[in-house]
Amino acid sequence: MPHPSPIDWTSWRGEMHATILFIIKDGKILLIEKKRGLGAGKINGPGGKIDAGETPLEAAVRETEEELCITPTAPRKLGELQFSMSDCPHIHCHVYRADDYSGTPTETDEAVPVWTAIDAIPYQRMWEDDQHWLPILLEDQSFLGRFVFESDRLLWSEVTLDVTW
């Protein structure tokens, strides 16, 4: 039986609003090796904070353009992630998937592009929660993930499928 959440999710509020976007094409996923900021050194998807006046979709596209010098084609929202963090503000993250892009993935001050085969995703170099929801995104299914972290250690998780956005 799963442990009850240490967080009351009905009253939980994300203090930081963010996005993450994954491009999946030809059996591969475009990841980044993050060079600075939260999660520096980890493998992830491009993304970051939503700026004032920006929609989550606008932020996801902007962050992908800034971090990889490419523009995702027809990104669609598949998920939301809610993170209760011990050592930084709580994060509410909107998750997008695109199946194509324009431009050439290029290293920037923020990120190194990393194309990875779908069956060889380096979960050991990613945030611990990714293994709980990224396979759902790869199946093109919607989801809501809730996670409790102590530093960068995952203490509790719950993923709900087939959520309507």
Number of C-alpha atoms within 10 A of each C-alpha: 3 7 7 10 14 10 13 8 11 6 6 13 15 15 13 15 19 22 28 26 28 26 22 21 15 9 9 16 21 20 23 25 21 22 17 12 9 10 14 13 15 18 23 25 25 28 25 23 18 21 13 7 8 12 11 22 19 13 24 30 22 22 23 24 19 18 23 24 18 18 21 23 14 12 20 15 23 22 26 23 21 22 25 23 17 13 10 14 14 19 20 21 23 24 27 25 22 17 15 15 16 11 11 11 20 15 16 14 11 16 24 19 22 18 16 16 15 16 9 9 18 15 15 11 12 17 15 15 24 14 14 13 21 17 13 18 18 15 8 13 15 19 22 20 19 19 21 22 19 13 11 14 13 15 14 18 18 16 15 12 13 12 12 10 10
